[in-house]
Amino acid sequence: MAEIIGVMASVIAVIQLTEAVDKKVSKYLHTVKSVQSVLVPLLGKLRHLTAILSTLQLHLNTTKSSTLQHLHEPLRICEALLTKLKARLDHLQIIAGCIIGPVLDKDSLKHLQRLDDLIPVLQLALDADTLASTHAIEDYLQSLRLESLEQAQMIHHDIQAHHEDTRR
């Protein structure tokens, strides 16, 4: 349980950081039109990451799955990369509606590439958790069907016994 709580805390922290970076990117997107070609794809990646993380958070809140416990390291890396991207965006200088220097420097582009590499890992964990949850639900439903079948057979047997008793 402590593992899941740790993963949940990491997911929440990364969601908050992703939203903070998203807010910065949106601010620059609306104030400096010349950077749209760089920032629109970045915004798309951030929102995709947020969607995956929000779904992971939902799964962690509603299941007792252990398939998501191994996400500590990918989430830690996401947090570090987003912190570096946020720091880069925090230090951009705007003069007369233009950003001085590149929006994303060489290091920022490397961080984005690593973030892109982590998204399939998070998606795979989510898919695995969904599959595990689906199997657990199917097993539970099967056990309910068996119980219902056994109960129906017992009732049928009781009715037959009752009919035989009334015929005598």
N, C-alpha and C positions, 0 to 999 in steps of 0.2 A: 504493500500500500504506500509506503514511504517513497518507493521508486516512482510510482504513478504521480504522486504529489509533486515530486521534483520535476518530472517531465512536464506536468501541467504548469508549474511555475515558469519553466523555461519557455513553453509555448506562449504564455501570456506576455512574458518579457519581450520575446521576439515580435509578437503581434504589435505591442505598443511601440517598439522601436521602428518596425516597418511602417506603421501609421505616421510616426514622426518624420521619417524620411519622405514618405508619400506627401505629407503636408508641405515640406520644404520644396520638393520637386514641383508640386502644383503651384506654389507661390511663384517660383521662377518661371514656370510655364506661362503664367498669366501676366507677368511683368516684363519678361524679355522674350519677345516673339522669335528672335533669331535662333533660339536654342531648341525649338520644337523637335527638330530631327533627332536630337540626342535625348531629350527628356521624355518624349511620348513613349518610345520603347521601354525606357527605364520605368516609367509609371505603369505600363502594362505588366512588367515583370514583378513590380512591387505588389500590384493588386492580385496577380496570380498567386504569389507567395502568401498574401494575406488570406485568400480564399482557402488555400490548402491548410494553413495554420488554424483558421477558424473552424474548419471541419475536424481537424485533429483535436482541437479543444472540445468540440461537441462530443466526439467519441470518448475522450477522456472523462468527460462529465457524466456520460450516460452508460458507460460499460466498465467492467472490471477487467478489461483485456490486458494481457501481459505482452502483447505483440508490439506495443508502442514504447516499451520501457527502454529499448536500445537507442532511443533518439537523443539521449543527452549530448553526445558528441556533435552530431550534425546541427543540433539547435545551438550549441555553444559556438560553433563555427559561424553559423548564420548571424548570431548576435554580434560577434567580433567584426564580421564583414560589414554589417549594417552600421555599426558604430563608426567604422572608418569612412563609409560613404557619407554618413551624416556629418562627420567632422569636415570632410571635403566640401560639402554643400554649405556648411556653416561659415566657411572661410572664403566663399566666393565674393568677389568685389564687383559691384555694379556702378558704372559711371555713365550718366546720360542714357540710361536704358540699355546699356551693353555690358555684358560680363567681360571682365578683363581676364584673359587667358582661357585655357580650355575648361569647359564645364567638368569634364571627367578626365583627369590626368591618367597617365600610364598605370599607376597603382590602382586607381579607381576602376579602370577597365578590367584589370586582373581580378579585383574583388567581385565585380559583376559576373565574370566568367565562373569563378568559384561558386558564387551564389546560384548561377544557372546549373552548375553541376550537382548542387545539393537538392534542387527542387525534385528531380526524379526519385531521389532517396526518400524524401518526405512523402511523395505521392505513393511510392511502393509500400511504405509502412502503412499508410492510410488504406491502401487496397488490401493489404494482408489483414489488417484489423477488421475491415469490412467483411472479408471472406470468413475470418474466424467467427465473427459475430453471426453471420448468416448460417454457418454450420451449427453454432450453438442453438440458434432459434429453431433450425430444422430438427435437431435432436430433441429439443424440448417439445416441439409439436408432435413428433413421432411418439414420444413417451405419453403425451396426452391422448393421442389416437389409440394407443395400446390400452391405456387405462379405460378409456371410453368403451373400447371393444370388450374388454374384460367385464366391465360393469353391465354392458348390454347383454352379454352372454349369461351373466349371473341372473339378471332380471328375467331373461327368456327362460332360463332353467327354473326359476322360482314360479313363473307363470305356468309352465308346464306341470310342475309339481302340484300347484294349486288346482289346475284343471283335473289332474288325475285324482286328487283328493275329493273334489266335488263329484266326480263320476262314481265313486265308490259309495 
